[in-house]
């Protein structure tokens, strides 16, 4: 297995954004039975519950943006 970057604790905002996205979309397809406001409220309540329950969610660091250049940059 290749070496991967160390995991970082996810912030409450990152978790809420991911949950809100999951409530609004199914893959790339928009789900119309959950509007944006309700998805945000639900996501924020879930995050607060997870924090109170002692959960720690981890995420990978941001990847470098792709480049179309053939030149290698360190």
Chimera marker file (.cmm) of the C-alpha trace (Angstrom):
<marker_set name="trace">
<marker id="1" x="0.000" y="0.000" z="0.000" r="1" g="1" b="0" radius="0.5"/>
<marker id="2" x="1.518" y="3.407" z="-0.968" r="1" g="1" b="0" radius="0.5"/>
<marker id="3" x="2.360" y="5.952" z="1.723" r="1" g="1" b="0" radius="0.5"/>
<marker id="4" x="-0.500" y="8.389" z="2.084" r="1" g="1" b="0" radius="0.5"/>
<marker id="5" x="-0.618" y="11.830" z="3.642" r="1" g="1" b="0" radius="0.5"/>
<marker id="6" x="-1.525" y="11.901" z="7.326" r="1" g="1" b="0" radius="0.5"/>
<marker id="7" x="-5.163" y="12.433" z="8.179" r="1" g="1" b="0" radius="0.5"/>
<marker id="8" x="-6.239" y="15.729" z="9.712" r="1" g="1" b="0" radius="0.5"/>
<marker id="9" x="-9.215" y="16.366" z="11.995" r="1" g="1" b="0" radius="0.5"/>
<marker id="10" x="-12.133" y="17.714" z="9.968" r="1" g="1" b="0" radius="0.5"/>
<marker id="11" x="-13.654" y="20.994" z="11.147" r="1" g="1" b="0" radius="0.5"/>
<marker id="12" x="-17.315" y="21.269" z="12.099" r="1" g="1" b="0" radius="0.5"/>
<marker id="13" x="-17.882" y="23.440" z="9.017" r="1" g="1" b="0" radius="0.5"/>
<marker id="14" x="-16.349" y="20.830" z="6.695" r="1" g="1" b="0" radius="0.5"/>
<marker id="15" x="-18.480" y="18.081" z="8.189" r="1" g="1" b="0" radius="0.5"/>
<marker id="16" x="-21.653" y="20.188" z="7.959" r="1" g="1" b="0" radius="0.5"/>
<marker id="17" x="-20.895" y="21.059" z="4.320" r="1" g="1" b="0" radius="0.5"/>
<marker id="18" x="-20.361" y="17.393" z="3.423" r="1" g="1" b="0" radius="0.5"/>
<marker id="19" x="-23.546" y="16.304" z="5.178" r="1" g="1" b="0" radius="0.5"/>
<marker id="20" x="-25.521" y="19.136" z="3.602" r="1" g="1" b="0" radius="0.5"/>
<marker id="21" x="-24.246" y="18.114" z="0.153" r="1" g="1" b="0" radius="0.5"/>
<marker id="22" x="-25.196" y="14.500" z="0.820" r="1" g="1" b="0" radius="0.5"/>
<marker id="23" x="-28.711" y="15.575" z="1.790" r="1" g="1" b="0" radius="0.5"/>
<marker id="24" x="-29.118" y="17.647" z="-1.405" r="1" g="1" b="0" radius="0.5"/>
<marker id="25" x="-27.480" y="15.342" z="-3.962" r="1" g="1" b="0" radius="0.5"/>
<marker id="26" x="-27.445" y="11.666" z="-4.861" r="1" g="1" b="0" radius="0.5"/>
<marker id="27" x="-24.116" y="11.365" z="-6.608" r="1" g="1" b="0" radius="0.5"/>
<marker id="28" x="-24.214" y="14.235" z="-9.085" r="1" g="1" b="0" radius="0.5"/>
<marker id="29" x="-27.987" y="14.244" z="-9.385" r="1" g="1" b="0" radius="0.5"/>
<marker id="30" x="-29.899" y="16.895" z="-7.435" r="1" g="1" b="0" radius="0.5"/>
<marker id="31" x="-32.456" y="15.527" z="-4.945" r="1" g="1" b="0" radius="0.5"/>
<marker id="32" x="-35.461" y="17.848" z="-4.938" r="1" g="1" b="0" radius="0.5"/>
<marker id="33" x="-37.149" y="16.637" z="-1.786" r="1" g="1" b="0" radius="0.5"/>
<marker id="34" x="-34.566" y="18.311" z="0.509" r="1" g="1" b="0" radius="0.5"/>
<marker id="35" x="-34.141" y="22.034" z="-0.005" r="1" g="1" b="0" radius="0.5"/>
<marker id="36" x="-30.927" y="23.840" z="0.832" r="1" g="1" b="0" radius="0.5"/>
<marker id="37" x="-32.078" y="25.449" z="4.099" r="1" g="1" b="0" radius="0.5"/>
<marker id="38" x="-33.384" y="22.180" z="5.541" r="1" g="1" b="0" radius="0.5"/>
<marker id="39" x="-30.229" y="20.341" z="4.447" r="1" g="1" b="0" radius="0.5"/>
<marker id="40" x="-28.035" y="22.954" z="6.191" r="1" g="1" b="0" radius="0.5"/>
<marker id="41" x="-30.091" y="22.866" z="9.409" r="1" g="1" b="0" radius="0.5"/>
<marker id="42" x="-30.084" y="19.069" z="9.491" r="1" g="1" b="0" radius="0.5"/>
<marker id="43" x="-26.344" y="18.892" z="8.795" r="1" g="1" b="0" radius="0.5"/>
<marker id="44" x="-25.529" y="21.371" z="11.570" r="1" g="1" b="0" radius="0.5"/>
<marker id="45" x="-27.662" y="19.456" z="14.082" r="1" g="1" b="0" radius="0.5"/>
<marker id="46" x="-25.959" y="16.188" z="13.097" r="1" g="1" b="0" radius="0.5"/>
<marker id="47" x="-22.523" y="17.787" z="13.558" r="1" g="1" b="0" radius="0.5"/>
<marker id="48" x="-23.436" y="19.049" z="17.044" r="1" g="1" b="0" radius="0.5"/>
<marker id="49" x="-24.699" y="15.590" z="17.977" r="1" g="1" b="0" radius="0.5"/>
<marker id="50" x="-21.521" y="13.912" z="16.702" r="1" g="1" b="0" radius="0.5"/>
<marker id="51" x="-19.353" y="16.385" z="18.645" r="1" g="1" b="0" radius="0.5"/>
<marker id="52" x="-21.319" y="15.792" z="21.871" r="1" g="1" b="0" radius="0.5"/>
<marker id="53" x="-21.015" y="12.042" z="21.336" r="1" g="1" b="0" radius="0.5"/>
<marker id="54" x="-17.226" y="12.258" z="21.103" r="1" g="1" b="0" radius="0.5"/>
<marker id="55" x="-16.827" y="11.449" z="17.414" r="1" g="1" b="0" radius="0.5"/>
<marker id="56" x="-13.718" y="12.689" z="15.633" r="1" g="1" b="0" radius="0.5"/>
<marker id="57" x="-13.928" y="12.654" z="11.854" r="1" g="1" b="0" radius="0.5"/>
<marker id="58" x="-10.707" y="12.743" z="9.862" r="1" g="1" b="0" radius="0.5"/>
<marker id="59" x="-10.010" y="13.906" z="6.325" r="1" g="1" b="0" radius="0.5"/>
<marker id="60" x="-7.136" y="13.811" z="3.884" r="1" g="1" b="0" radius="0.5"/>
<marker id="61" x="-5.235" y="17.057" z="3.222" r="1" g="1" b="0" radius="0.5"/>
<marker id="62" x="-6.159" y="19.031" z="0.115" r="1" g="1" b="0" radius="0.5"/>
<marker id="63" x="-4.572" y="17.626" z="-3.032" r="1" g="1" b="0" radius="0.5"/>
<marker id="64" x="-2.521" y="19.852" z="-5.315" r="1" g="1" b="0" radius="0.5"/>
<marker id="65" x="-4.563" y="21.188" z="-8.239" r="1" g="1" b="0" radius="0.5"/>
<marker id="66" x="-3.995" y="19.395" z="-11.549" r="1" g="1" b="0" radius="0.5"/>
<marker id="67" x="-1.724" y="21.007" z="-14.098" r="1" g="1" b="0" radius="0.5"/>
<marker id="68" x="-1.787" y="20.781" z="-17.881" r="1" g="1" b="0" radius="0.5"/>
<marker id="69" x="1.894" y="21.768" z="-18.048" r="1" g="1" b="0" radius="0.5"/>
<marker id="70" x="4.483" y="19.135" z="-18.934" r="1" g="1" b="0" radius="0.5"/>
<marker id="71" x="7.002" y="20.830" z="-16.648" r="1" g="1" b="0" radius="0.5"/>
<marker id="72" x="7.458" y="19.214" z="-13.248" r="1" g="1" b="0" radius="0.5"/>
<marker id="73" x="7.128" y="21.647" z="-10.362" r="1" g="1" b="0" radius="0.5"/>
<marker id="74" x="8.335" y="20.641" z="-6.905" r="1" g="1" b="0" radius="0.5"/>
<link id1="1" id2="2" r="1" g="1" b="0" radius="0.2"/>
<link id1="2" id2="3" r="1" g="1" b="0" radius="0.2"/>
<link id1="3" id2="4" r="1" g="1" b="0" radius="0.2"/>
<link id1="4" id2="5" r="1" g="1" b="0" radius="0.2"/>
<link id1="5" id2="6" r="1" g="1" b="0" radius="0.2"/>
<link id1="6" id2="7" r="1" g="1" b="0" radius="0.2"/>
<link id1="7" id2="8" r="1" g="1" b="0" radius="0.2"/>
<link id1="8" id2="9" r="1" g="1" b="0" radius="0.2"/>
<link id1="9" id2="10" r="1" g="1" b="0" radius="0.2"/>
<link id1="10" id2="11" r="1" g="1" b="0" radius="0.2"/>
<link id1="11" id2="12" r="1" g="1" b="0" radius="0.2"/>
<link id1="12" id2="13" r="1" g="1" b="0" radius="0.2"/>
<link id1="13" id2="14" r="1" g="1" b="0" radius="0.2"/>
<link id1="14" id2="15" r="1" g="1" b="0" radius="0.2"/>
<link id1="15" id2="16" r="1" g="1" b="0" radius="0.2"/>
<link id1="16" id2="17" r="1" g="1" b="0" radius="0.2"/>
<link id1="17" id2="18" r="1" g="1" b="0" radius="0.2"/>
<link id1="18" id2="19" r="1" g="1" b="0" radius="0.2"/>
<link id1="19" id2="20" r="1" g="1" b="0" radius="0.2"/>
<link id1="20" id2="21" r="1" g="1" b="0" radius="0.2"/>
<link id1="21" id2="22" r="1" g="1" b="0" radius="0.2"/>
<link id1="22" id2="23" r="1" g="1" b="0" radius="0.2"/>
<link id1="23" id2="24" r="1" g="1" b="0" radius="0.2"/>
<link id1="24" id2="25" r="1" g="1" b="0" radius="0.2"/>
<link id1="25" id2="26" r="1" g="1" b="0" radius="0.2"/>
<link id1="26" id2="27" r="1" g="1" b="0" radius="0.2"/>
<link id1="27" id2="28" r="1" g="1" b="0" radius="0.2"/>
<link id1="28" id2="29" r="1" g="1" b="0" radius="0.2"/>
<link id1="29" id2="30" r="1" g="1" b="0" radius="0.2"/>
<link id1="30" id2="31" r="1" g="1" b="0" radius="0.2"/>
<link id1="31" id2="32" r="1" g="1" b="0" radius="0.2"/>
<link id1="32" id2="33" r="1" g="1" b="0" radius="0.2"/>
<link id1="33" id2="34" r="1" g="1" b="0" radius="0.2"/>
<link id1="34" id2="35" r="1" g="1" b="0" radius="0.2"/>
<link id1="35" id2="36" r="1" g="1" b="0" radius="0.2"/>
<link id1="36" id2="37" r="1" g="1" b="0" radius="0.2"/>
<link id1="37" id2="38" r="1" g="1" b="0" radius="0.2"/>
<link id1="38" id2="39" r="1" g="1" b="0" radius="0.2"/>
<link id1="39" id2="40" r="1" g="1" b="0" radius="0.2"/>
<link id1="40" id2="41" r="1" g="1" b="0" radius="0.2"/>
<link id1="41" id2="42" r="1" g="1" b="0" radius="0.2"/>
<link id1="42" id2="43" r="1" g="1" b="0" radius="0.2"/>
<link id1="43" id2="44" r="1" g="1" b="0" radius="0.2"/>
<link id1="44" id2="45" r="1" g="1" b="0" radius="0.2"/>
<link id1="45" id2="46" r="1" g="1" b="0" radius="0.2"/>
<link id1="46" id2="47" r="1" g="1" b="0" radius="0.2"/>
<link id1="47" id2="48" r="1" g="1" b="0" radius="0.2"/>
<link id1="48" id2="49" r="1" g="1" b="0" radius="0.2"/>
<link id1="49" id2="50" r="1" g="1" b="0" radius="0.2"/>
<link id1="50" id2="51" r="1" g="1" b="0" radius="0.2"/>
<link id1="51" id2="52" r="1" g="1" b="0" radius="0.2"/>
<link id1="52" id2="53" r="1" g="1" b="0" radius="0.2"/>
<link id1="53" id2="54" r="1" g="1" b="0" radius="0.2"/>
<link id1="54" id2="55" r="1" g="1" b="0" radius="0.2"/>
<link id1="55" id2="56" r="1" g="1" b="0" radius="0.2"/>
<link id1="56" id2="57" r="1" g="1" b="0" radius="0.2"/>
<link id1="57" id2="58" r="1" g="1" b="0" radius="0.2"/>
<link id1="58" id2="59" r="1" g="1" b="0" radius="0.2"/>
<link id1="59" id2="60" r="1" g="1" b="0" radius="0.2"/>
<link id1="60" id2="61" r="1" g="1" b="0" radius="0.2"/>
<link id1="61" id2="62" r="1" g="1" b="0" radius="0.2"/>
<link id1="62" id2="63" r="1" g="1" b="0" radius="0.2"/>
<link id1="63" id2="64" r="1" g="1" b="0" radius="0.2"/>
<link id1="64" id2="65" r="1" g="1" b="0" radius="0.2"/>
<link id1="65" id2="66" r="1" g="1" b="0" radius="0.2"/>
<link id1="66" id2="67" r="1" g="1" b="0" radius="0.2"/>
<link id1="67" id2="68" r="1" g="1" b="0" radius="0.2"/>
<link id1="68" id2="69" r="1" g="1" b="0" radius="0.2"/>
<link id1="69" id2="70" r="1" g="1" b="0" radius="0.2"/>
<link id1="70" id2="71" r="1" g="1" b="0" radius="0.2"/>
<link id1="71" id2="72" r="1" g="1" b="0" radius="0.2"/>
<link id1="72" id2="73" r="1" g="1" b="0" radius="0.2"/>
<link id1="73" id2="74" r="1" g="1" b="0" radius="0.2"/>
</marker_set>
